[in-house]
Amino acid sequence: MGHVIGIDLGTQSVKVAMVGADGVVEASATRPYAVHSAHPGWAESDPEAWLDAALDAANEVLAVAGARPVGIGLSGQMHGVVLCDASGTPVRRAITWADTRSSAEAARIADVLGVGELARLGSAPFPGFAGVTLAWLDVHEPAAVAGASWALQAKDWLRMRLTGSVATDPSDASGTLLYDLTEGEWSAPALAACGVRPDLLPPVVGSADLAGEVVLDSALSGLPVAVGGADAACGIHGLGLSVGFGALAVGTGAQLSSVIATPDPDRSLRTHTFATVGAIGEAYYRLAAMQSGGLALERALAWLGASVDEAQRALAEGVRTDDPLFLPFVAGERSPYQAPDLRGSWQGLSLATTRAAMLRSVLEGMAYTVAAGYAAITESGARPAAPLTTLGGGSRDPGYVQLLATAMGASLLPASVADATVVGAARLGGAAVGMSIPPVAVAAHGIVEPTSDEMIAGRQQRWRAAVERELRGEGE
């Protein structure tokens, strides 16, 4: 039957899993690594720590599973960049997607390229994207850029160290702001605007193409390795989503994806358009990426000295007309506002405001943010089929899921799914060696329909107006 190793290289940890031919994870292990922040807004990692962690986790998985895999598939965090020399040695730490130092460069690139060109690239410029980060490095660390042979995505650097092969795939290329989705190739205007040398960028090939064999002296030596894909795209592949379908993941942030057949650029730039895993031009997905999810809840709970259970109990009491409104933008926001400098606040606090009201307003504000992203997806012409599969920690609270459905005006299908991203990576590894692995099993928990609630609709309208005032710099 055979087994495949899936490696998912995340922002703070790597997950390695042994996946059987039936798509079941038979053994898995995770290893953490540090994210360094030498200055406010900086987020860097040591790529060599990624490699050490991946190999250590793989050793554990191989020992537990007691089986020799037939191949390896890779998934990795999107958008950041690893500058390395011809041997794969990093010339500096990797700058990750969470890094916001390049806000000025993002604004400049937006002015230079304009809406039409940015729509072809799939996104508005945002700090942390490889092209924007490379623009910052070109100005502030030109020696590092000059000393680099390659500018790679996370999983591409890991694969280079494992196999010696240099390449990327459409899903990761499309997340750099340097790739023309409509042409399926690196964009000359984008490279010029970001000051990126064309020779820094690897060739773009299919995600399931065979990249080579592991040449490092390790337990993985000799195993064939697929090119792999970006983590969001591997998650879609792991779920087996096809054109017309999508998913909502609610966790630290919230990501709403909808698979589309053609890139159909979103000229509003309120969403992102990326390539799925596969061959160049195979399929795409529209993504609304909201940063203000569980991250905002975590901060608010710390401020109030409260627990998640307490916030959920407060929400179960029901939203009230005189509750304050919470704008959850503690780390700026991507979709649909594309405003890294947007900040959070409570509005409408009074002497009558209770602790419970503040807690449920946090969950309410998070739900309205997701609804704004869903509206942007819908208005771009990429509304996914209903009910929308809903995953992640936020999908486990019935009260929050009901609020989400009502705010979005969409039916939701809360589901338990284990390991979609790492299984998606393993599916690519299997395909590279001629092995077909099915998507993960989805355990659904019943459809949640939106309700007609005039009070919620009115509060949502007031919330949107408050956000617009903040975006205009007016506040309340």
Sequence and secondary structure as in RCSB ss.txt:
>XXXX:A:sequence
MGHVIGIDLGTQSVKVAMVGADGVVEASATRPYAVHSAHPGWAESDPEAWLDAALDAANEVLAVAGARPVGIGLS
GQMHGVVLCDASGTPVRRAITWADTRSSAEAARIADVLGVGELARLGSAPFPGFAGVTLAWLDVHEPAAVAGASW
ALQAKDWLRMRLTGSVATDPSDASGTLLYDLTEGEWSAPALAACGVRPDLLPPVVGSADLAGEVVLDSALSGLPV
AVGGADAACGIHGLGLSVGFGALAVGTGAQLSSVIATPDPDRSLRTHTFATVGAIGEAYYRLAAMQSGGLALERA
LAWLGASVDEAQRALAEGVRTDDPLFLPFVAGERSPYQAPDLRGSWQGLSLATTRAAMLRSVLEGMAYTVAAGYA
AITESGARPAAPLTTLGGGSRDPGYVQLLATAMGASLLPASVADATVVGAARLGGAAVGMSIPPVAVAAHGIVEP
TSDEMIAGRQQRWRAAVERELRGEGE
>XXXX:A:secstr
  EEEEEEE SSEEEEEEEETTS EEEEEEEE   B SSTT  EE HHHHHHHHHHHHHHHHHHH    SEEEEE
E  S BEEE TTS BSS EE TT  TTHHHHHHHHHHHHHHHHHHHTS   TTSHHHHHHHHHHH HHHHHT SE
EE HHHHHHHHHH    B HHHHTTTT EETTTTEE HHHHHHHT  GGGS  B  TTSEEEE  SSSTTTT EE
E  EEHHHHHHHHHT  TT EEEEESSSEEEEEEESS    TT SSEEEE SSSTTS EEEEEEES SHHHHHHH
HHHHT  HHHHHHHHHT   TT  EEE  TT B TTT BTT   EEES  TT  HHHHHHHHHHHHHHHHHHHHH
HHHHTT    SSEEEESGGGG HHHHHHHHHHHTS EEEEE   HHHHHHHHHHHHHTT        EE   B  
   HHHHHHHHHHHHHHHHHHTT   
